[in-house]
């Protein structure tokens, strides 16, 4: 651990947690190939199950016993607070995914959610391992790792027409995401704040700089 990015689980467990987090990258990848309605049904079902299980652990000793035996070592301290009944990160990821699919055009969701998964993972691992310089609420190293990894994501995510403006839009949104990741833990879960901050930033800038561009991916299910 570092003075600037202290975790509430040890670094080995953080690695496991982030490996599981990376599995969520399958959401935007699969969504690219299927219709929004199909994605909404699948993600809605998964989110409902996760929410039921997550809240159930607080009210059912039987569910709680199994849940904590399997996943307890991955939970942060605030996710164990039985008084506040906080949800865990995986539940927030699924809730964020279903709401993101419903709100955003596919091209924006895929980029925003990919930034969440890759950027957040790199920020956590680099920040906890190498973070030594305080920046806002976390470390400069972690925030820089988020920005660099998210900028790389922008190079590979699908674009409407692969115009240079789309890359600039992505880089600006990645910067916004890096700042939001740094400060959001004090206000809202970053699995929500990051993709929505990135998504709305992209959407607004698309409207400003490419107002006539239809935000659909050619040859991809709508």
The 8 nearest C-alpha neighbors of each residue, nearest first, counted from 0:
[[1, 127, 5, 128, 4, 6, 2, 10],
 [0, 2, 3, 4, 5, 127, 130, 131],
 [3, 1, 4, 5, 131, 0, 130, 133],
 [2, 4, 138, 1, 133, 137, 131, 130],
 [5, 3, 127, 1, 137, 126, 2, 138],
 [6, 4, 0, 1, 3, 2, 127, 7],
 [7, 5, 8, 4, 0, 9, 127, 10],
 [6, 8, 75, 76, 9, 5, 74, 77],
 [9, 7, 6, 75, 12, 13, 10, 73],
 [8, 10, 12, 11, 13, 7, 6, 0],
 [9, 11, 13, 12, 14, 8, 0, 127],
 [12, 10, 14, 13, 9, 15, 8, 16],
 [11, 13, 15, 14, 10, 9, 73, 16],
 [12, 14, 10, 16, 11, 15, 17, 9],
 [15, 13, 11, 17, 12, 16, 18, 10],
 [16, 14, 12, 18, 13, 17, 19, 11],
 [15, 17, 13, 19, 14, 18, 73, 12],
 [16, 18, 20, 14, 19, 15, 120, 21],
 [19, 17, 21, 15, 20, 16, 14, 22],
 [18, 20, 22, 17, 16, 21, 15, 23],
 [19, 21, 17, 18, 22, 23, 16, 116],
 [22, 20, 18, 23, 19, 24, 116, 17],
 [21, 23, 19, 24, 20, 25, 18, 26],
 [24, 22, 25, 21, 20, 26, 116, 19],
 [23, 25, 22, 26, 21, 27, 116, 113],
 [24, 26, 28, 23, 27, 29, 22, 21],
 [25, 27, 24, 29, 28, 23, 30, 96],
 [28, 26, 30, 109, 29, 25, 24, 31],
 [29, 27, 25, 31, 26, 30, 24, 32],
 [30, 28, 31, 26, 27, 32, 25, 33],
 [31, 29, 27, 33, 32, 28, 26, 38],
 [30, 32, 29, 28, 33, 27, 219, 220],
 [31, 33, 30, 29, 220, 219, 34, 28],
 [34, 32, 30, 220, 31, 37, 35, 29],
 [35, 33, 220, 221, 37, 36, 38, 32],
 [34, 36, 38, 37, 39, 221, 33, 100],
 [37, 35, 39, 34, 38, 40, 33, 221],
 [38, 36, 40, 34, 39, 35, 41, 33],
 [37, 39, 35, 41, 36, 40, 42, 30],
 [38, 40, 36, 42, 37, 41, 43, 35],
 [39, 41, 43, 37, 38, 42, 44, 36],
 [42, 40, 38, 44, 43, 39, 45, 37],
 [43, 41, 45, 39, 44, 97, 40, 46],
 [42, 44, 46, 40, 41, 45, 39, 97],
 [45, 43, 47, 41, 42, 46, 40, 48],
 [44, 46, 42, 48, 47, 43, 49, 41],
 [47, 45, 49, 93, 43, 48, 44, 94],
 [46, 48, 50, 44, 45, 49, 43, 51],
 [49, 47, 45, 51, 46, 50, 52, 44],
 [50, 48, 46, 52, 51, 47, 90, 53],
 [51, 49, 53, 47, 52, 48, 46, 54],
 [50, 52, 48, 54, 49, 53, 55, 47],
 [53, 51, 55, 49, 50, 54, 48, 56],
 [52, 54, 50, 55, 51, 56, 49, 86],
 [55, 53, 51, 56, 52, 57, 50, 58],
 [54, 56, 52, 58, 57, 53, 59, 51],
 [57, 55, 63, 62, 54, 59, 58, 53],
 [58, 56, 55, 54, 59, 81, 63, 84],
 [57, 59, 55, 56, 60, 54, 63, 62],
 [58, 60, 62, 61, 56, 55, 57, 63],
 [61, 59, 63, 62, 64, 58, 56, 57],
 [62, 60, 64, 59, 63, 65, 56, 66],
 [63, 61, 56, 59, 65, 64, 60, 66],
 [62, 64, 56, 60, 66, 61, 65, 67],
 [63, 65, 61, 62, 67, 66, 60, 68],
 [66, 64, 68, 62, 63, 67, 69, 61],
 [67, 65, 63, 69, 68, 64, 70, 62],
 [68, 66, 71, 70, 69, 64, 65, 63],
 [67, 69, 65, 66, 71, 70, 64, 72],
 [70, 68, 66, 67, 71, 65, 72, 64],
 [71, 69, 67, 73, 72, 66, 68, 74],
 [70, 72, 67, 73, 74, 68, 69, 66],
 [71, 73, 70, 74, 12, 8, 67, 69],
 [74, 72, 71, 70, 16, 12, 75, 8],
 [75, 73, 71, 72, 78, 76, 79, 70],
 [74, 76, 78, 7, 77, 8, 73, 79],
 [75, 77, 79, 78, 7, 74, 80, 8],
 [76, 78, 79, 80, 75, 85, 74, 83],
 [79, 77, 85, 75, 76, 87, 80, 74],
 [78, 80, 76, 77, 81, 75, 74, 85],
 [81, 79, 77, 82, 83, 78, 84, 85],
 [82, 80, 84, 83, 79, 57, 85, 78],
 [83, 81, 80, 84, 85, 79, 57, 77],
 [82, 84, 85, 80, 81, 77, 79, 78],
 [85, 83, 81, 82, 80, 86, 57, 54],
 [86, 84, 78, 83, 80, 87, 77, 79],
 [85, 87, 78, 53, 90, 84, 88, 91],
 [88, 86, 78, 90, 89, 85, 91, 74],
 [87, 89, 91, 90, 92, 86, 190, 188],
 [90, 88, 92, 91, 87, 93, 20, 49],
 [91, 89, 93, 92, 88, 49, 87, 50],
 [90, 92, 94, 88, 89, 93, 95, 190],
 [93, 91, 89, 95, 90, 190, 94, 96],
 [94, 92, 96, 46, 90, 95, 91, 97],
 [95, 93, 91, 97, 96, 92, 46, 90],
 [94, 96, 92, 98, 93, 191, 97, 99],
 [95, 97, 93, 99, 94, 98, 100, 92],
 [98, 96, 100, 94, 99, 42, 95, 43],
 [97, 99, 101, 95, 100, 96, 102, 94],
 [100, 98, 96, 102, 101, 97, 103, 95],
 [99, 101, 97, 98, 102, 103, 96, 108],
 [100, 102, 98, 99, 103, 97, 39, 35],
 [103, 101, 99, 100, 98, 104, 108, 97],
 [104, 102, 108, 99, 100, 101, 107, 105],
 [105, 103, 107, 106, 108, 214, 215, 102],
 [104, 106, 108, 107, 109, 103, 215, 100],
 [107, 105, 109, 104, 108, 216, 158, 215],
 [108, 106, 110, 105, 104, 109, 198, 111],
 [107, 109, 111, 105, 110, 103, 106, 112],
 [110, 108, 27, 112, 107, 106, 111, 113],
 [109, 111, 113, 107, 108, 112, 156, 114],
 [112, 110, 194, 108, 114, 198, 197, 113],
 [113, 111, 115, 114, 194, 109, 110, 108],
 [112, 114, 110, 116, 115, 111, 109, 117],
 [113, 115, 111, 118, 149, 112, 117, 116],
 [116, 114, 112, 113, 119, 118, 194, 117],
 [115, 117, 113, 114, 119, 118, 21, 120],
 [118, 116, 120, 114, 119, 115, 113, 121],
 [117, 119, 145, 114, 149, 121, 120, 115],
 [118, 120, 122, 115, 121, 116, 117, 123],
 [121, 119, 117, 123, 118, 122, 17, 116],
 [120, 122, 124, 118, 123, 119, 144, 125],
 [121, 123, 141, 145, 119, 144, 125, 126],
 [124, 122, 126, 120, 121, 125, 127, 119],
 [123, 125, 121, 127, 126, 122, 128, 120],
 [126, 124, 128, 141, 122, 129, 127, 123],
 [125, 127, 141, 130, 123, 122, 129, 124],
 [126, 128, 4, 0, 124, 125, 1, 130],
 [129, 127, 125, 126, 130, 124, 0, 1],
 [128, 130, 126, 125, 127, 131, 140, 1],
 [131, 129, 126, 140, 138, 127, 1, 132],
 [130, 132, 3, 129, 1, 2, 138, 133],
 [133, 131, 138, 139, 130, 134, 3, 140],
 [132, 134, 138, 3, 139, 137, 135, 131],
 [133, 135, 139, 138, 137, 136, 132, 142],
 [134, 136, 137, 133, 182, 181, 138, 139],
 [137, 135, 182, 181, 134, 138, 133, 3],
 [136, 138, 134, 181, 4, 3, 135, 133],
 [139, 137, 133, 134, 130, 141, 140, 3],
 [138, 140, 134, 142, 141, 132, 133, 143],
 [141, 139, 130, 143, 138, 142, 126, 144],
 [142, 140, 126, 122, 144, 125, 138, 143],
 [141, 143, 145, 139, 144, 140, 177, 122],
 [142, 144, 146, 140, 145, 141, 139, 147],
 [145, 143, 141, 147, 122, 142, 146, 121],
 [144, 146, 118, 122, 142, 143, 148, 147],
 [145, 147, 143, 149, 144, 177, 148, 174],
 [148, 146, 150, 144, 149, 145, 143, 151],
 [147, 149, 151, 145, 150, 146, 118, 144],
 [150, 148, 152, 146, 118, 114, 151, 147],
 [151, 149, 153, 147, 152, 148, 170, 146],
 [150, 152, 148, 154, 149, 153, 147, 155],
 [151, 153, 149, 150, 154, 155, 156, 148],
 [154, 152, 150, 151, 155, 156, 169, 149],
 [153, 155, 151, 152, 156, 150, 166, 157],
 [156, 154, 152, 153, 157, 151, 158, 110],
 [155, 157, 153, 110, 154, 152, 158, 109],
 [158, 156, 155, 106, 159, 216, 110, 161],
 [159, 157, 161, 160, 106, 156, 165, 216],
 [158, 160, 216, 161, 215, 214, 157, 217],
 [161, 159, 162, 158, 165, 216, 217, 157],
 [160, 162, 158, 159, 163, 165, 166, 157],
 [163, 161, 164, 160, 165, 166, 158, 159],
 [162, 164, 165, 166, 161, 167, 168, 160],
 [165, 163, 167, 162, 166, 168, 208, 209],
 [166, 164, 168, 163, 167, 162, 169, 161],
 [165, 167, 169, 168, 163, 164, 170, 153],
 [166, 168, 164, 170, 169, 165, 171, 163],
 [169, 167, 165, 171, 166, 170, 201, 164],
 [168, 170, 166, 172, 167, 171, 153, 173],
 [169, 171, 173, 167, 172, 168, 150, 166],
 [172, 170, 174, 168, 173, 169, 167, 175],
 [171, 173, 197, 175, 169, 174, 170, 200],
 [174, 172, 176, 170, 171, 175, 149, 146],
 [175, 173, 177, 171, 176, 172, 146, 170],
 [176, 174, 172, 178, 173, 177, 179, 171],
 [175, 177, 173, 179, 174, 193, 178, 197],
 [176, 178, 174, 180, 175, 179, 146, 145],
 [179, 177, 181, 175, 180, 176, 182, 174],
 [178, 180, 176, 181, 182, 183, 177, 193],
 [181, 179, 177, 178, 183, 182, 189, 176],
 [180, 182, 178, 179, 137, 136, 183, 177],
 [181, 183, 179, 136, 180, 184, 185, 178],
 [182, 184, 186, 185, 179, 187, 180, 189],
 [185, 183, 186, 187, 188, 182, 189, 181],
 [184, 186, 183, 182, 187, 188, 136, 181],
 [185, 187, 183, 184, 188, 182, 189, 192],
 [188, 186, 183, 184, 189, 185, 192, 191],
 [189, 187, 190, 191, 184, 192, 183, 186],
 [188, 190, 192, 191, 193, 183, 180, 184],
 [189, 191, 188, 92, 192, 91, 193, 95],
 [192, 190, 189, 95, 188, 193, 194, 195],
 [191, 193, 189, 195, 196, 190, 194, 188],
 [192, 194, 196, 189, 176, 195, 191, 115],
 [195, 193, 111, 197, 112, 196, 198, 115],
 [194, 196, 198, 197, 192, 193, 199, 191],
 [195, 197, 193, 199, 198, 194, 192, 200],
 [198, 196, 172, 194, 200, 195, 111, 176],
 [199, 197, 195, 201, 111, 200, 196, 194],
 [198, 200, 202, 201, 196, 197, 195, 203],
 [201, 199, 197, 203, 198, 202, 172, 196],
 [202, 200, 198, 204, 199, 203, 172, 168],
 [201, 203, 199, 205, 200, 204, 198, 206],
 [204, 202, 206, 200, 205, 201, 199, 207],
 [203, 205, 207, 201, 206, 202, 208, 200],
 [204, 206, 209, 202, 208, 203, 207, 201],
 [207, 205, 210, 203, 204, 209, 208, 202],
 [208, 206, 204, 205, 210, 209, 203, 202],
 [207, 209, 205, 206, 210, 204, 164, 203],
 [208, 210, 205, 212, 206, 211, 207, 204],
 [211, 209, 206, 212, 207, 208, 205, 213],
 [212, 210, 209, 213, 206, 208, 205, 214],
 [211, 213, 209, 210, 214, 205, 206, 159],
 [212, 214, 215, 211, 159, 210, 216, 209],
 [215, 213, 212, 159, 104, 106, 216, 105],
 [214, 216, 213, 159, 217, 106, 105, 104],
 [215, 217, 159, 219, 106, 218, 214, 158],
 [218, 216, 219, 215, 159, 160, 220, 221],
 [217, 219, 216, 220, 221, 215, 32, 31],
 [218, 220, 217, 216, 221, 32, 31, 33],
 [221, 219, 34, 33, 32, 218, 31, 35],
 [220, 34, 35, 219, 215, 105, 33, 216]]
